Amino acid sequence: MSVALVTGSAGLIGSEAARHFAGLGMHVVGLDNDMRKYFFGEDGSTAWSLVNLTSKLGDSYTHYDVDIRDRDVLKKIFERYGRDISLVIHTAAQPSHDWAAKEPFTDFDVNAVGTLNVLEYTRQHSPDAAFIFCSTNKVYGDTPNRLPLVEQETRYEIDANHQFANGITEDMTIDNSMHSIFGVSKVAADVAVQEYGRYFGMKTASFRGGTLTGPAHSAAELHGFLAYLMRCVMEGRTYNLFGYKGKMVRDAIHSHDVLTAFEAFFRSPRSGEVYNLGGGRFSNTSHLEAFAIAEKIAGKEAKVNYVEQARMGDHQWYVSDMAKFQAHYPDWQMTYNVPAILNEIYEANADKWM
Ligand SMILES: NC(=O)c1ccc[n+]([C@@H]2O[C@H](COP(=O)([O-])OP(=O)(O)OC[C@H]3O[C@@H](n4cnc5c(N)ncnc54)[C@H](O)[C@@H]3O)[C@@H](O)[C@H]2O)c1
């Protein structure tokens, strides 16, 4: 039996991972305690997603309602499956930039210490497993905001001659910038994952996500930008838009494309790697542009409350350069762009949100 252990298995990326690897014939062991509901309230709860998962995957899925901060229980799960675990996908996290400042201890315990817990038990019990960690572009702090940007009608853009014109590479420094409390806990985890590759020789990778999105997101105001934006347009809810005239740019990657990238790494893993992971030049949007696409799809006008003050440390322009990952895994291809992603979020949630 080959086991894929997925933390945060009811979340956006975790649930896609569970479906993906069960589909490849693996047994999936999922860990999730619906802590997203604690972070973001009822909107954020992933309970519905867990119900879908267990009913769809049947015997190929085993769920543990466990907190990754609980070392005793976590240890028992790793002891139980041991070397049958050939893949660990670690997605469980406090994922919001803004929420982290409310409870820095909780944020750091979940994101940094929780990651160390999962890493160390993998080393003790399943050392040959490929270990995939969902890091974030917030590890670069607000350094991207120092790039030379040009204001266009609907977005900011980088100077076309700049070294990052095709997107930000993994060479950008993660030092000397404002990260937000969330960025700090993710840097700690990102570096620990790299170190378990370098120091212990494990097959680890930190994937520094841009906007990871898809219909399985439990869209909440503080996390899940594209899904929440679509939800607001569909429900007629007011969207609070913070700063930069709504022209800030994000690159968005669909959870399906995230999982095909993870599968490529799993099939041919490397040690201590770091990859940027986003929509890149193929799939990016400003908030203003995303509203226009969402309005067209839903046939409804967006209600927007513009707030002058940008979120602290928020990126003004972030597009990932995917060249390093594509050079290591040339068969991998991105399939969804922003309109296709928004369309799918709309179709999948029409019953719930309209
Ligand atoms: N979605 C994005 O735009 C984005 C961007 C960059 C990085 N990431 C990272 O990718 C990962 C997955 O993101 P997502 O959007 O799927 O998040 P998500 O919130 O949808 O999923 C995370 C899941 O983890 C669970 N969880 C949280 N704390 C837990 C704990 N202590 N113990 C057990 N389970 C716990 C939650 O209940 C949730 O179901 C996160 O690490 C996040 O920081 C996400």
The ligand as an SDF file (V2000), in Angstrom:
LIG
                    3D

 44 48  0  0  0  0  0  0  0  0999 V2000
   -4.7470   29.9030   -1.2380 N   0  0  0  0  0  0  0  0  0  0  0  0
   -3.7630   30.7280   -1.4740 C   0  0  0  0  0  0  0  0  0  0  0  0
   -3.9410   31.7450   -2.1470 O   0  0  0  0  0  0  0  0  0  0  0  0
   -2.3910   30.4410   -0.9610 C   0  0  0  0  0  0  0  0  0  0  0  0
   -1.3310   31.2250   -1.4310 C   0  0  0  0  0  0  0  0  0  0  0  0
   -0.0460   30.9560   -0.9760 C   0  0  0  0  0  0  0  0  0  0  0  0
    0.1660   29.9280   -0.0860 C   0  0  0  0  0  0  0  0  0  0  0  0
   -0.8720   29.1790    0.3580 N   0  0  0  0  0  0  0  0  0  0  0  0
   -0.6100   28.1170    1.3240 C   0  0  0  0  0  0  0  0  0  0  0  0
   -1.1330   26.9110    0.8060 O   0  0  0  0  0  0  0  0  0  0  0  0
   -1.6460   26.1070    1.8670 C   0  0  0  0  0  0  0  0  0  0  0  0
   -3.0450   25.6840    1.5500 C   0  0  0  0  0  0  0  0  0  0  0  0
   -3.8420   26.8220    1.3390 O   0  0  0  0  0  0  0  0  0  0  0  0
   -5.4030   26.6820    1.1510 P   0  0  0  0  0  0  0  0  0  0  0  0
   -5.8570   27.8740    0.4150 O   0  0  0  0  0  0  0  0  0  0  0  0
   -5.7180   25.3160    0.6680 O   0  0  0  0  0  0  0  0  0  0  0  0
   -5.8590   26.8180    2.6770 O   0  0  0  0  0  0  0  0  0  0  0  0
   -7.2140   26.3050    3.3510 P   0  0  0  0  0  0  0  0  0  0  0  0
   -7.4170   27.1780    4.5410 O   0  0  0  0  0  0  0  0  0  0  0  0
   -8.2990   26.1660    2.3480 O   0  0  0  0  0  0  0  0  0  0  0  0
   -6.8240   24.8310    3.8440 O   0  0  0  0  0  0  0  0  0  0  0  0
   -6.0750   24.5870    4.9950 C   0  0  0  0  0  0  0  0  0  0  0  0
   -6.7730   23.5160    5.8110 C   0  0  0  0  0  0  0  0  0  0  0  0
   -5.9530   23.2620    6.9620 O   0  0  0  0  0  0  0  0  0  0  0  0
   -6.7840   23.0870    8.0810 C   0  0  0  0  0  0  0  0  0  0  0  0
   -6.0200   23.4400    9.2840 N   0  0  0  0  0  0  0  0  0  0  0  0
   -5.6320   24.6710    9.6770 C   0  0  0  0  0  0  0  0  0  0  0  0
   -4.9520   24.6040   10.8170 N   0  0  0  0  0  0  0  0  0  0  0  0
   -4.9100   23.2930   11.1600 C   0  0  0  0  0  0  0  0  0  0  0  0
   -4.3370   22.5920   12.2590 C   0  0  0  0  0  0  0  0  0  0  0  0
   -3.7030   23.2480   13.2500 N   0  0  0  0  0  0  0  0  0  0  0  0
   -4.4270   21.2320   12.2860 N   0  0  0  0  0  0  0  0  0  0  0  0
   -5.0970   20.5700   11.2910 C   0  0  0  0  0  0  0  0  0  0  0  0
   -5.6650   21.1920   10.2370 N   0  0  0  0  0  0  0  0  0  0  0  0
   -5.5760   22.5420   10.1750 C   0  0  0  0  0  0  0  0  0  0  0  0
   -7.9590   24.0240    7.8290 C   0  0  0  0  0  0  0  0  0  0  0  0
   -9.1170   23.6370    8.5590 O   0  0  0  0  0  0  0  0  0  0  0  0
   -8.1380   23.9350    6.3260 C   0  0  0  0  0  0  0  0  0  0  0  0
   -9.1080   22.9600    5.9860 O   0  0  0  0  0  0  0  0  0  0  0  0
   -1.4800   26.9200    3.1360 C   0  0  0  0  0  0  0  0  0  0  0  0
   -0.3060   26.5170    3.7780 O   0  0  0  0  0  0  0  0  0  0  0  0
   -1.3180   28.3390    2.6450 C   0  0  0  0  0  0  0  0  0  0  0  0
   -0.5430   29.1560    3.5060 O   0  0  0  0  0  0  0  0  0  0  0  0
   -2.1530   29.4120   -0.0610 C   0  0  0  0  0  0  0  0  0  0  0  0
  1  2  1  0
  2  3  2  0
  2  4  1  0
  4  5  1  0
  4 44  2  0
  5  6  2  0
  6  7  1  0
  7  8  2  0
  8  9  1  0
  8 44  1  0
  9 10  1  0
  9 42  1  0
 10 11  1  0
 11 12  1  0
 11 40  1  0
 12 13  1  0
 13 14  1  0
 14 15  2  0
 14 16  1  0
 14 17  1  0
 17 18  1  0
 18 19  2  0
 18 20  1  0
 18 21  1  0
 21 22  1  0
 22 23  1  0
 23 24  1  0
 23 38  1  0
 24 25  1  0
 25 26  1  0
 25 36  1  0
 26 27  1  0
 26 35  1  0
 27 28  2  0
 28 29  1  0
 29 30  1  0
 29 35  2  0
 30 31  1  0
 30 32  2  0
 32 33  1  0
 33 34  2  0
 34 35  1  0
 36 37  1  0
 36 38  1  0
 38 39  1  0
 40 41  1  0
 40 42  1  0
 42 43  1  0
M  CHG  2   8   1  16  -1
M  END
$$$$
